Amino acid sequence: MSGRDDAGFSAFVAARGTSLLRIAHLACDAAEDAEDLLQTSLERAYRNWSRVRDDNDPEPYVRRIIVNTAISRARRRAILRIVPMSAPPEQPSREADIPLRHALMDALRDLPPRQRAVVVLRYWEDLSEAQTAEILGCSTGTVKSQAFKALAKLRPVIGGESPEKVIRNAHA
């Protein structure tokens, strides 16, 4: 493909692919969709690679594509969930002694897409409020309010521990 830096794109994916897959995994409603989400996002980044590579660091751009794609997919799925069913879908049973990490992952998946994106970027990826706002294309105030709402929803799942600390330690 003329005009594109295939080697540069391949090097970027090789260097940052694992980190991007982790973000995709955390941004998805279902873990099995993470690779598909990442592939779709990388395809979009590749189409604009000549413009993206001119930035000092293309990773924030690709992160934003991942988050926006995950939000769009979640919205489409939400519309499908509104369609009435003859019986409610079965919920998997939970054992009382689920490890905290599994409970946290379930709780993260239950958050609305924007709140999940803020939590993942702020606490899992340890980005600043400004960096998170830039990736999501919103104000730092929006990041703060979405983080506050998300952490309030996570507190009952986590118990007495600080949600921020548990999230940061969950992937360590």
ZIMO-V190663 format. One record per residue. PHI is phi in whole degrees, -180 to 180 (* if undefined). NEAR is the number of other ideal C-beta (glycine too) atoms within 10 Angstrom. D_LAST is the distance of its C-alpha to the last C-alpha in Angstrom with 2 decimals. Layout:
phi = (PHI PHI)
near = (NEAR NEAR)
d_last = (D_LAST D_LAST)
This chain:
phi = (* -72 81 -111 -101 -60 -65 -65 -66 -61 -65 -61 -64 -63 -77 -114 -57 -65 -64 -67 -66 -63 -64 -62 -61 -76 -84 -84 -73 -128 -59 -69 -91 -62 -65 -65 -61 -64 -61 -61 -67 -67 -62 -65 -66 -64 -60 -112 -61 -60 -82 -69 -66 -70 -71 -64 -138 -77 -60 -58 -62 -70 -58 -64 -61 -60 -64 -64 -66 -63 -64 -62 -64 -64 -64 -62 -67 -63 -63 -67 -70 -71 -61 -64 -118 -70 -143 -66 -66 -74 -100 -65 -74 -110 -82 -68 -107 -67 -59 -57 -62 -66 -64 -64 -62 -62 -66 -62 -68 -81 -71 -60 -54 -67 -65 -61 -62 -63 -63 -62 -70 -73 -106 -78 -88 58 -89 -74 -62 -66 -64 -63 -61 -64 -64 -84 70 -139 -85 -66 -62 -65 -61 -62 -69 -67 -64 -59 -65 -66 -65 -63 -75 -83 -56 -62 -74 -83 90 -77 -78 -70 -57 -60 -67 -64 -65 -64 -83 -65 -106 -74)
near = (10 3 6 14 14 10 8 14 19 11 11 22 15 9 11 16 12 8 13 23 16 16 26 26 18 25 28 24 16 12 12 9 17 20 13 14 24 24 12 18 23 20 10 17 23 18 12 13 21 14 11 21 16 8 10 7 10 19 18 16 18 24 27 18 22 27 27 18 19 26 17 12 19 18 11 10 13 12 9 7 9 6 6 4 7 4 5 6 6 6 6 5 5 10 6 4 5 13 9 14 12 12 16 21 16 13 20 22 14 13 19 16 20 19 21 24 29 30 27 26 28 24 23 16 18 11 19 12 17 11 17 27 20 18 25 20 10 16 12 14 10 16 25 15 14 22 20 11 16 25 20 11 16 22 15 8 16 19 10 5 11 12 21 15 11 19 23 15 14 18 13 4)
d_last = (39.80 41.57 40.08 36.50 34.19 32.96 31.56 29.65 28.23 27.30 25.61 23.62 22.50 21.70 19.59 17.77 18.17 14.68 13.34 16.43 16.08 12.68 14.60 17.53 15.79 14.62 18.06 20.07 21.84 21.50 18.85 21.80 22.88 19.90 21.52 24.83 23.53 22.01 25.28 27.39 25.54 25.81 29.45 30.11 28.51 30.60 33.74 33.27 31.74 34.76 34.14 30.33 30.25 32.50 29.67 27.72 24.44 24.85 21.21 21.72 24.83 23.17 20.38 23.31 25.07 22.19 21.99 25.80 26.28 23.95 25.88 29.17 28.36 27.37 30.67 32.63 31.15 31.91 35.48 35.70 34.50 37.41 39.87 41.35 40.81 43.15 40.42 36.91 34.15 32.73 29.40 27.24 27.46 24.49 24.33 24.00 21.12 18.55 15.00 13.49 11.05 14.29 16.21 13.97 14.23 17.93 18.37 16.87 19.33 22.08 21.81 24.38 23.30 23.59 21.57 18.79 18.90 18.79 15.78 13.78 15.07 15.02 11.80 9.47 11.02 11.82 15.46 18.40 20.92 23.36 21.20 20.34 24.07 25.11 23.09 24.39 27.83 28.26 28.71 26.20 28.04 27.22 23.50 23.82 25.91 23.81 20.63 22.79 24.14 20.89 19.28 22.59 22.31 18.80 19.80 21.99 19.36 16.78 19.57 19.91 16.40 15.74 14.59 13.06 10.89 9.99 9.26 7.06 5.06 5.73 3.80 0.00)
